[in-house]
Amino acid sequence: MSASMSQSNWQWENAIAGAVAGFATVAATHPLDVVRTRFQVNDGRVSNLPIYKNTAHAISAIARIEGLKGLYAGFFPSVLGSTVSWGLYFFFYGRAKERYSKDRDKQLSPGLHLASAAEAGALVCLCTNPIWLVKTRLQLQTPLHQTQAYSGLYDALKTIMKDEGWSALYKGIVPGLFLQVSHGAIQFTAYEELRKVIVDYKSKGSRRNYKTSDADPLNSVDYAVLGGSSKLAAIILTYPFQVIRARLQQRPSTDGVPKYMDSWHVVKETARFEGFGGFYRGITPNFLKNVPAASITFVVYENVLKLLKLTRRND
């Protein structure tokens, strides 16, 4: 097999593994995503959203009033967005790492891991912002809303284009770019560096020096710990961008006027009325959703990648 063919296969294996990992993650954690989004946009002032005391109360209230449909509001765009995002992310991330390292056995520096993750995050954000906008709006639909509800992904896209123009599909793109670039860069750099530490530790324990080309010495428990730990660091440092993006992506009121005009308006209003804590609304369900979700994602990703590589070798 030629070097170019091998490199192409490796990139697509990353994309497939990432897509499968994204789907598995969303399917397992979506109700917490709904709760997080509703907390993020509820600024304590006039709102069409119910008031929830905490995460458990929110889940029980949504289940009681809206049923399973409420807990899985926006599920299809969430699955689509996550699957596409993770697939593209791992694909762009893998290509960037290949480009930065001509020798695959050579370990990249933290700076190059950071650059690879940042590049991938920016590209993914530009491709997927319309999907996340629709997901946010579907999750915010409740029986209290007076406006015509979106019936699904296609209806939402069509209505938004008709009522607000195509540019509305990119509301929240600025904090989204900051979020994707910084969050992914922090998470993947932490993941790669922690991965090196564990591989080195296992290498010393077994008196063997593992290289990238060797059989991977890590198991699913290692991947779960790596994924959860790296996600925790990324969430703490980048969560305010999520709040800003969610508030910008809300549906305008019946008179067509958005609640927030731009990112800076969100920052000023949130700081003025809610203080520092306003930028971390919904972080508890976010932790509950994303830390185990990241563990699931990386366990699935690494194991699917191993399976694809094994299949390729056996062809």
C-alpha positions as CSV (number, residue, x, y, z in Angstrom):
1,M,0.0,0.0,0.0
2,S,1.4,3.4,-1.0
3,A,2.2,6.0,1.7
4,S,-0.4,8.4,0.3
5,M,-3.1,5.7,0.3
6,S,-2.1,4.8,3.9
7,Q,-2.3,8.4,5.0
8,S,-5.8,8.8,3.3
9,N,-7.1,5.7,5.0
10,W,-5.8,6.9,8.4
11,Q,-7.6,10.2,8.0
12,W,-10.9,8.6,7.1
13,E,-10.6,6.1,9.9
14,N,-10.3,9.1,12.3
15,A,-13.4,10.7,10.7
16,I,-15.5,7.5,11.0
17,A,-14.4,6.8,14.5
18,G,-15.2,10.4,15.5
19,A,-18.7,10.2,14.0
20,V,-19.5,6.9,15.7
21,A,-18.2,8.3,19.0
22,G,-20.3,11.5,18.6
23,F,-23.5,9.6,17.9
24,A,-23.0,7.3,21.0
25,T,-22.4,10.3,23.2
26,V,-25.5,12.2,22.2
27,A,-27.8,9.2,22.5
28,A,-26.7,8.7,26.1
29,T,-26.7,12.3,27.4
30,H,-29.3,14.3,25.5
31,P,-31.8,15.1,28.3
32,L,-29.0,16.8,30.3
33,D,-28.2,18.9,27.2
34,V,-31.8,20.1,27.1
35,V,-31.6,21.1,30.8
36,R,-28.2,22.8,30.3
37,T,-29.5,24.9,27.4
38,R,-32.6,26.1,29.4
39,F,-30.5,27.1,32.3
40,Q,-28.0,28.9,30.1
41,V,-30.6,31.3,28.6
42,N,-32.6,31.9,31.8
43,D,-31.3,35.2,33.1
44,G,-33.9,35.6,35.8
45,R,-35.7,38.3,34.0
46,V,-38.8,38.1,31.7
47,S,-38.7,34.7,30.0
48,N,-40.9,32.1,28.3
49,L,-39.1,29.4,30.1
50,P,-40.1,27.7,33.4
51,I,-38.0,28.3,36.5
52,Y,-36.1,25.2,37.6
53,K,-34.5,24.8,41.1
54,N,-31.8,22.5,40.1
55,T,-30.9,19.8,37.5
56,A,-33.0,17.0,39.1
57,H,-36.0,19.3,39.4
58,A,-35.6,20.4,35.8
59,I,-35.5,16.8,34.5
60,S,-38.6,15.8,36.5
61,A,-40.5,18.9,35.6
62,I,-39.8,18.5,31.9
63,A,-40.7,14.8,32.0
64,R,-44.0,15.6,33.9
65,I,-45.1,18.6,31.8
66,E,-43.7,17.8,28.3
67,G,-43.0,14.1,28.5
68,L,-40.2,12.2,26.8
69,K,-40.6,14.5,23.8
70,G,-39.5,17.4,26.0
71,L,-36.4,15.6,27.3
72,Y,-35.4,14.8,23.8
73,A,-36.2,18.1,22.2
74,G,-33.8,18.9,19.4
75,F,-32.5,15.3,19.4
76,F,-32.2,14.9,15.6
77,P,-30.1,18.1,15.1
78,S,-28.1,17.3,18.2
79,V,-27.3,13.8,16.8
80,L,-26.6,15.2,13.4
81,G,-24.5,18.1,14.7
82,S,-22.5,16.0,17.1
83,T,-21.9,13.2,14.6
84,V,-20.8,15.7,11.9
85,S,-18.8,17.8,14.4
86,W,-16.9,14.9,15.9
87,G,-16.4,13.3,12.5
88,L,-15.1,16.5,10.9
89,Y,-13.1,17.4,14.1
90,F,-11.2,14.2,14.2
91,F,-10.7,14.3,10.4
92,F,-9.4,17.9,10.4
93,Y,-7.4,17.2,13.6
94,G,-5.8,14.1,12.1
95,R,-4.9,15.9,8.9
96,A,-3.4,18.8,10.8
97,K,-1.3,16.5,12.9
98,E,-0.1,14.7,9.7
99,R,0.8,18.0,8.1
100,Y,2.7,19.2,11.2
101,S,4.6,15.9,11.5
102,K,6.2,14.4,8.4
103,D,7.3,11.4,10.4
104,R,4.3,9.7,12.1
105,D,6.6,8.1,14.7
106,K,7.7,11.6,15.8
107,Q,5.7,13.0,18.8
108,L,4.2,16.4,18.3
109,S,4.9,19.2,20.8
110,P,2.1,20.6,22.9
111,G,2.2,23.7,20.8
112,L,1.5,21.7,17.6
113,H,-1.2,19.7,19.2
114,L,-2.8,23.0,20.3
115,A,-2.5,24.4,16.7
116,S,-4.0,21.2,15.2
117,A,-7.0,21.3,17.6
118,A,-7.5,25.0,17.1
119,E,-7.5,24.7,13.3
120,A,-10.0,21.8,13.5
121,G,-12.3,23.6,15.9
122,A,-12.6,26.7,13.6
123,L,-13.4,24.6,10.5
124,V,-16.0,22.6,12.4
125,C,-17.7,25.7,13.8
126,L,-18.1,27.2,10.4
127,C,-19.6,24.0,9.0
128,T,-22.0,23.3,11.9
129,N,-23.2,26.6,13.4
130,P,-26.7,26.4,11.7
131,I,-27.3,22.9,13.1
132,W,-26.5,24.1,16.7
133,L,-28.7,27.2,16.2
134,V,-31.7,25.0,15.3
135,K,-30.9,22.5,18.2
136,T,-30.9,25.4,20.7
137,R,-34.2,26.8,19.5
138,L,-35.9,23.4,19.5
139,Q,-34.7,22.7,23.0
140,L,-36.1,26.1,24.2
141,Q,-39.6,25.4,22.9
142,T,-42.0,24.7,25.8
143,P,-45.8,24.8,26.2
144,L,-45.3,28.4,27.5
145,H,-44.2,29.7,24.1
146,Q,-46.8,31.7,22.2
147,T,-45.0,31.7,18.8
148,Q,-45.5,29.0,16.2
149,A,-43.4,26.1,17.2
150,Y,-40.8,24.6,14.8
151,S,-41.9,21.1,13.8
152,G,-38.3,19.9,13.3
153,L,-35.0,20.5,11.7
154,Y,-36.1,21.2,8.2
155,D,-39.1,23.4,9.3
156,A,-36.8,25.4,11.6
157,L,-34.2,26.0,8.9
158,K,-37.0,27.0,6.4
159,T,-38.7,29.3,8.9
160,I,-35.5,31.0,10.0
161,M,-34.4,31.6,6.4
162,K,-37.9,33.1,5.6
163,D,-38.4,35.2,8.7
164,E,-34.8,36.2,9.6
165,G,-32.7,35.7,6.5
166,W,-29.7,33.3,6.0
167,S,-27.5,35.4,8.2
168,A,-29.6,34.3,11.2
169,L,-28.2,30.8,10.8
170,Y,-24.8,32.1,11.9
171,K,-26.0,33.9,15.1
172,G,-23.6,33.1,17.9
173,I,-20.8,32.4,15.4
174,V,-18.3,34.6,17.2
175,P,-18.5,33.0,20.7
176,G,-18.9,29.7,18.8
177,L,-15.6,30.2,17.1
178,F,-13.9,31.2,20.4
179,L,-15.6,28.2,22.1
180,Q,-14.7,25.6,19.4
181,V,-11.1,26.8,19.0
182,S,-10.3,27.2,22.7
183,H,-12.4,24.3,24.0
184,G,-11.1,21.8,21.5
185,A,-7.5,23.1,21.8
186,I,-7.5,22.8,25.6
187,Q,-9.3,19.4,25.6
188,F,-7.1,17.7,22.9
189,T,-3.9,19.2,24.1
190,A,-4.7,18.0,27.7
191,Y,-5.7,14.6,26.3
192,E,-2.6,14.1,24.2
193,E,-0.2,15.2,27.0
194,L,-2.0,13.1,29.6
195,R,-1.9,10.2,27.2
196,K,1.9,10.5,26.8
197,V,2.2,10.4,30.6
198,I,0.1,7.2,30.9
199,V,1.9,5.5,28.0
200,D,5.3,6.4,29.5
201,Y,4.2,5.1,32.9
202,K,3.0,1.8,31.4
203,S,6.1,1.6,29.3
204,K,8.3,1.9,32.4
205,G,6.1,-0.6,34.3
206,S,6.5,-3.2,31.5
207,R,10.1,-2.3,30.7
208,R,9.1,-1.5,27.1
209,N,9.4,1.7,25.2
210,Y,6.1,2.2,23.3
211,K,6.1,4.1,20.1
212,T,3.2,5.4,18.1
213,S,3.6,2.5,15.7
214,D,3.5,-0.1,18.4
215,A,0.3,-1.8,19.7
216,D,-1.5,0.7,21.9
217,P,-0.9,-0.1,25.5
218,L,-4.0,1.8,26.8
219,N,-7.3,0.2,27.6
220,S,-10.9,1.5,27.8
221,V,-10.5,2.6,31.4
222,D,-7.5,4.7,30.4
223,Y,-9.4,6.3,27.6
224,A,-12.3,7.1,29.9
225,V,-10.1,8.7,32.5
226,L,-8.2,10.7,29.8
227,G,-11.4,11.8,28.1
228,G,-13.1,12.9,31.3
229,S,-10.1,14.7,32.7
230,S,-9.3,16.7,29.6
231,K,-13.0,17.6,29.2
232,L,-13.2,18.9,32.8
233,A,-10.3,21.3,32.2
234,A,-11.8,22.5,28.9
235,I,-15.3,23.1,30.4
236,I,-14.1,25.2,33.3
237,L,-12.0,27.5,31.1
238,T,-14.5,27.9,28.2
239,Y,-18.0,27.6,29.6
240,P,-18.9,31.4,29.4
241,F,-18.6,31.1,25.6
242,Q,-21.4,28.5,25.7
243,V,-23.7,30.8,27.7
244,I,-23.1,33.7,25.3
245,R,-23.7,31.6,22.2
246,A,-26.9,30.1,23.6
247,R,-28.3,33.5,24.5
248,L,-27.6,34.9,21.1
249,Q,-29.2,31.9,19.4
250,Q,-32.6,32.3,21.1
251,R,-35.6,32.9,18.9
252,P,-36.6,36.6,18.6
253,S,-39.7,37.8,20.3
254,T,-43.0,38.1,18.3
255,D,-42.1,41.7,17.2
256,G,-38.9,40.3,15.6
257,V,-36.5,42.0,18.0
258,P,-33.8,39.8,19.5
259,K,-33.1,39.9,23.2
260,Y,-29.4,40.4,22.7
261,M,-27.9,42.3,19.7
262,D,-24.3,40.8,19.8
263,S,-21.8,39.1,22.0
264,W,-20.7,42.2,23.7
265,H,-24.3,43.1,24.6
266,V,-24.7,39.6,26.2
267,V,-21.5,40.1,28.2
268,K,-22.6,43.6,29.5
269,E,-26.1,42.5,30.3
270,T,-25.1,39.3,32.0
271,A,-22.4,41.0,34.1
272,R,-24.8,43.8,35.0
273,F,-27.8,41.8,36.1
274,E,-26.3,38.4,37.2
275,G,-22.6,39.0,37.9
276,F,-19.9,36.5,37.4
277,G,-22.2,33.6,38.2
278,G,-24.4,34.4,35.2
279,F,-21.6,33.2,32.9
280,Y,-21.7,29.8,34.5
281,R,-25.5,29.1,34.5
282,G,-26.2,25.5,33.8
283,I,-22.7,24.3,34.5
284,T,-23.9,21.5,36.8
285,P,-25.9,19.6,34.1
286,N,-23.1,20.5,31.7
287,F,-20.6,18.7,34.0
288,L,-23.0,15.8,34.4
289,K,-23.5,15.6,30.6
290,N,-20.0,16.3,29.2
291,V,-17.5,14.7,31.6
292,P,-18.9,11.2,31.2
293,A,-19.8,12.0,27.6
294,A,-16.2,12.8,26.8
295,S,-15.2,9.5,28.4
296,I,-17.8,7.7,26.2
297,T,-16.6,9.6,23.2
298,F,-12.9,8.7,23.5
299,V,-13.5,5.1,24.5
300,V,-15.7,4.6,21.4
301,Y,-13.3,6.7,19.2
302,E,-10.1,4.8,20.2
303,N,-11.7,1.4,20.0
304,V,-13.4,2.0,16.7
305,L,-10.0,3.4,15.4
306,K,-8.3,0.2,16.6
307,L,-11.0,-1.9,14.9
308,L,-10.6,0.0,11.6
309,K,-6.8,-0.3,11.7
310,L,-7.1,-4.1,12.4
311,T,-9.5,-4.5,9.5
312,R,-7.2,-2.6,7.2
313,R,-4.2,-4.8,8.1
314,N,-6.2,-7.9,7.5
315,D,-7.3,-6.8,4.0
